[in-house]
Amino acid sequence: MQDRVLPTALGSEMSRMVAKHLGDNGVSVLTGTTVTGLEGDRESGVRAVETTQGRIPCQLVLFSVGARPNADLAADAGLSIGPNGGILVDERMRTSDPNIYAGGDCVEQKHLIGGNYVHLPLGSLANRHGRVIGTNIAGGSQRFRGVLGNFCLKVFDYGIARAGLTVEQAREAGLDPAYSLAVQPDRAHFYPGSELMFLKLIADRKTRRVLGIEGTGRNMDAVKARVDAIAAAMGRFADVEEISNLEVSYSPPFSSAMDIANTCANVLGNILDGLNQPADPEEFTRRFEGEGARVLDVRDPEASEGMRRKYGERWINIPMSQVPDRLDELPRGEPLYVFCNTGTTAFEVQRYLNARGLDQARTVSGSYALLRELAPEMFAAPEPESGERE
Ligand SMILES: Cc1cc2nc3c(=O)[nH]c(=O)nc-3n(C[C@H](O)[C@H](O)[C@H](O)COP(=O)(O)OP(=O)(O)OC[C@H]3O[C@@H](n4cnc5c(N)ncnc54)[C@H](O)[C@@H]3O)c2cc1C
């Protein structure tokens, strides 16, 4: 059993954020748990679900255990079937018999990034398949090049979207992925209704080609817009620099002048160039909890106060503007995790510290904004009063 929700659709950070949103809305999420049976009878219906974590009383059970293509008819007719049980089609949506076309949930197709065959039962794809097939059987010529697995979904008041490969899937495909975790307001920070958005951009270290994008945030259309824009470029095999300069539009009610779609690529470019030395939330939490690593919190004292009280001298607070004058307060020769509101100021300070000989400074990716979602028991603290500067 998997230890997280949506395990093949999202990487661990976004998946844990989804689980937290479910929990915040009163849904108990049990991961790594097997359903071993149902209790009830035909007359009175279901009474409980039995699991490896105990019995859960209920009146209704919904099973959501994935979908398999029903391609028996095609297989019996001698058509080629792919590794996932779906009918194999070419770019014209033709089966192995050139007089028979197929599309929708019963086919599998090449993943544009992974190169492997995948079965993605999505209405978005089925409709496009239908148009290509209709055109081709009527004598026209249209191609369907492959799939990216682009999807969006709503979890209470959060939107989630994803396209391409997760880090795990990229590794399985033999690639060497690097990734950024960008956190930024989804519209101008001063504009009413602005909410933080989280984007994870994944690219191959060697070629810098974009491999995947995942996003979440409260303004769902805004999340979908960013993921769709990056997916469109990914489908054309864009690299990180092309996403940095992706020409997305700007107006305060819709975005920042440097849109988060660009920011996530700028951060990843910095990581690939060795400028940003990131500590992802899992690594940071592990080292902070298990190895007693120390943090340099460069937020204002008010924002940092709760953490200083909680962690004592392990949580050093020096606001960014004071760092140059207080370098002698910092430990040398051991990892120092630089922490701010969203990771932007932390990166600037990390670069400054590197230039002053503190080579082991690391930027905590997403910093407070991400950690309060992923490890609230450790890092949830009162909201900072002053916003991070742009
Ligand atoms: C609850 C739910 C929510 C979904 N939400 C989304 C979403 O938000 N976004 C998204 O992209 N996708 C979504 N999907 C997936 C999407 O609905 C499917 O991918 C899409 O409908 C597949 O289209 P299709 O034409 O291949 O198959 P279908 O839409 O299943 O059509 C197959 C048709 O064939 C008919 N049929 C079956 N057997 C026979 C037979 N022997 N003879 C004649 N007719 C037959 C069926 O009655 C049916 O009308 C959702 C699916 C479900 C179940």
The ligand as an SDF file (V2000), in Angstrom:
LIG
                    3D

 53 58  0  0  0  0  0  0  0  0999 V2000
  -17.0330    9.9910  -12.2370 C   0  0  0  0  0  0  0  0  0  0  0  0
  -16.0690   10.3290  -13.3360 C   0  0  0  0  0  0  0  0  0  0  0  0
  -15.5290   11.5970  -13.3980 C   0  0  0  0  0  0  0  0  0  0  0  0
  -14.6240   11.9210  -14.4060 C   0  0  0  0  0  0  0  0  0  0  0  0
  -14.0720   13.1760  -14.4310 N   0  0  0  0  0  0  0  0  0  0  0  0
  -13.1760   13.4870  -15.3850 C   0  0  0  0  0  0  0  0  0  0  0  0
  -12.5960   14.7750  -15.4300 C   0  0  0  0  0  0  0  0  0  0  0  0
  -12.8980   15.6500  -14.6170 O   0  0  0  0  0  0  0  0  0  0  0  0
  -11.6720   15.0450  -16.3860 N   0  0  0  0  0  0  0  0  0  0  0  0
  -11.3250   14.1160  -17.3210 C   0  0  0  0  0  0  0  0  0  0  0  0
  -10.4880   14.4280  -18.1860 O   0  0  0  0  0  0  0  0  0  0  0  0
  -11.8850   12.8790  -17.3200 N   0  0  0  0  0  0  0  0  0  0  0  0
  -12.7940   12.5410  -16.3830 C   0  0  0  0  0  0  0  0  0  0  0  0
  -13.3480   11.2820  -16.3670 N   0  0  0  0  0  0  0  0  0  0  0  0
  -12.9490   10.3220  -17.3750 C   0  0  0  0  0  0  0  0  0  0  0  0
  -13.7790   10.4850  -18.6440 C   0  0  0  0  0  0  0  0  0  0  0  0
  -15.1510   10.4350  -18.3430 O   0  0  0  0  0  0  0  0  0  0  0  0
  -13.4310    9.3620  -19.6220 C   0  0  0  0  0  0  0  0  0  0  0  0
  -12.0460    9.3560  -19.8380 O   0  0  0  0  0  0  0  0  0  0  0  0
  -14.1210    9.5250  -20.9440 C   0  0  0  0  0  0  0  0  0  0  0  0
  -15.5180    9.5380  -20.7820 O   0  0  0  0  0  0  0  0  0  0  0  0
  -13.7520    8.3590  -21.8600 C   0  0  0  0  0  0  0  0  0  0  0  0
  -14.4330    8.4810  -23.0700 O   0  0  0  0  0  0  0  0  0  0  0  0
  -14.6980    7.1940  -23.9510 P   0  0  0  0  0  0  0  0  0  0  0  0
  -15.4530    7.6440  -25.1400 O   0  0  0  0  0  0  0  0  0  0  0  0
  -13.4350    6.4330  -24.1520 O   0  0  0  0  0  0  0  0  0  0  0  0
  -15.5900    6.2100  -23.0450 O   0  0  0  0  0  0  0  0  0  0  0  0
  -17.0230    6.4570  -22.4200 P   0  0  0  0  0  0  0  0  0  0  0  0
  -17.2870    7.8860  -22.1930 O   0  0  0  0  0  0  0  0  0  0  0  0
  -17.1010    5.5060  -21.2750 O   0  0  0  0  0  0  0  0  0  0  0  0
  -17.9880    6.0070  -23.5920 O   0  0  0  0  0  0  0  0  0  0  0  0
  -18.0950    4.6370  -23.9480 C   0  0  0  0  0  0  0  0  0  0  0  0
  -19.5070    4.4300  -24.4990 C   0  0  0  0  0  0  0  0  0  0  0  0
  -19.5790    3.1360  -25.0760 O   0  0  0  0  0  0  0  0  0  0  0  0
  -20.7950    2.5350  -24.6800 C   0  0  0  0  0  0  0  0  0  0  0  0
  -20.6130    1.0740  -24.7570 N   0  0  0  0  0  0  0  0  0  0  0  0
  -19.9280    0.2710  -23.9280 C   0  0  0  0  0  0  0  0  0  0  0  0
  -19.9800   -1.0110  -24.3650 N   0  0  0  0  0  0  0  0  0  0  0  0
  -20.7020   -0.9950  -25.4960 C   0  0  0  0  0  0  0  0  0  0  0  0
  -21.1330   -2.0190  -26.4230 C   0  0  0  0  0  0  0  0  0  0  0  0
  -20.7880   -3.2870  -26.2590 N   0  0  0  0  0  0  0  0  0  0  0  0
  -21.8760   -1.6230  -27.4770 N   0  0  0  0  0  0  0  0  0  0  0  0
  -22.2210   -0.3380  -27.6680 C   0  0  0  0  0  0  0  0  0  0  0  0
  -21.8590    0.6520  -26.8370 N   0  0  0  0  0  0  0  0  0  0  0  0
  -21.1190    0.3100  -25.7760 C   0  0  0  0  0  0  0  0  0  0  0  0
  -21.0130    3.0270  -23.2780 C   0  0  0  0  0  0  0  0  0  0  0  0
  -22.3760    2.9240  -22.9270 O   0  0  0  0  0  0  0  0  0  0  0  0
  -20.5610    4.4760  -23.4120 C   0  0  0  0  0  0  0  0  0  0  0  0
  -21.5980    5.3080  -23.8490 O   0  0  0  0  0  0  0  0  0  0  0  0
  -14.2530   10.9470  -15.3600 C   0  0  0  0  0  0  0  0  0  0  0  0
  -14.8150    9.6690  -15.2990 C   0  0  0  0  0  0  0  0  0  0  0  0
  -15.6980    9.3690  -14.2950 C   0  0  0  0  0  0  0  0  0  0  0  0
  -16.2730    7.9770  -14.2610 C   0  0  0  0  0  0  0  0  0  0  0  0
  1  2  1  0
  2  3  1  0
  2 52  2  0
  3  4  2  0
  4  5  1  0
  4 50  1  0
  5  6  2  0
  6  7  1  0
  6 13  1  0
  7  8  2  0
  7  9  1  0
  9 10  1  0
 10 11  2  0
 10 12  1  0
 12 13  2  0
 13 14  1  0
 14 15  1  0
 14 50  1  0
 15 16  1  0
 16 17  1  0
 16 18  1  0
 18 19  1  0
 18 20  1  0
 20 21  1  0
 20 22  1  0
 22 23  1  0
 23 24  1  0
 24 25  2  0
 24 26  1  0
 24 27  1  0
 27 28  1  0
 28 29  2  0
 28 30  1  0
 28 31  1  0
 31 32  1  0
 32 33  1  0
 33 34  1  0
 33 48  1  0
 34 35  1  0
 35 36  1  0
 35 46  1  0
 36 37  1  0
 36 45  1  0
 37 38  2  0
 38 39  1  0
 39 40  1  0
 39 45  2  0
 40 41  1  0
 40 42  2  0
 42 43  1  0
 43 44  2  0
 44 45  1  0
 46 47  1  0
 46 48  1  0
 48 49  1  0
 50 51  2  0
 51 52  1  0
 52 53  1  0
M  END
$$$$
